[in-house]
Amino acid sequence: MSGDRRKDIVRHLSEDDPDRLLSGSTNEKLTERLIFIKRIYKGATLEDAADDVGRSSGTGTRWAHRWNKGGSAF
């Protein structure tokens, strides 16, 4: 791999919000994506965060782009 693929993520949520939203989530898709965002917030690379939820780095890149454009609308 060529270098570190950390992505600047727009902070639509506070540091504690992903945990709060995860604790009440019954939607598997939303849960997966919140875990991804939480990992990015904590400094994970796109690849690592995507891998943590069983997704490809390409999916992680798309999710990060959508998150930056609209927050929870990803």
N, C-alpha and C positions, 0 to 999 in steps of 0.2 A: 504494500500500500504506500501511497505517496503522501506522507505527512499526516498531520493531526486534523481531523475533520470536525472541529467544534463549530457550532453554528450559533451566531448571535440570535437569541430568541427574545421576542418582545414579551415583556413581563405583564401579561394581561391579568395575572393572578398574583397574590402575595405568596410568600414561601409556604405558608400554612394552608392555603386554599386547596391545593391538590389533595392533601391528606383528608381534609374535611369533605371534599366532594367524593373522594374514593370510599370513605366510610359509609356514605349513603347511596352509593351507586349500585343499581341492580342491572345495569346495561353493560354487557360484556364488551361491546365495541368502545363505549365511553371509558370504561375502566382501563382497557388496554392503552388507549391514547393518553389518558391522564397519567398512567405510570410512565409512559414515554416522556411526556412533558416534565414530570417530576424529576426524572433522571437527567434530562437536559438542564433543568434549573440547577441541579446539583453539580453540573460540570462534565457530565458524560459526553462522549462523542456521539454523533448521529448513529454510527454503526453499533456502538455498545448499547445505546438506549433502544434502538430497534431490535437488536438481538435479544435483549432482556424480555421483550414481549413476543418473540418468535417471528419477527418480520425482517425483511431485507433492508439493506441500507438505502436502496432506492425508495422504498415506502417511507422510511424515516425522513428522507429528504423532502418528499412530497408533503408529509404531515407537518414538518417544520415550516415549510413555505406557507401552507394553509393556515397554520397557527399564527404566523406573523401577520398574515393578511386579515384574519378575522377572529382570532381567539378560539372560543368554544365551537365555532362553526367548522371545525376540521373533522 
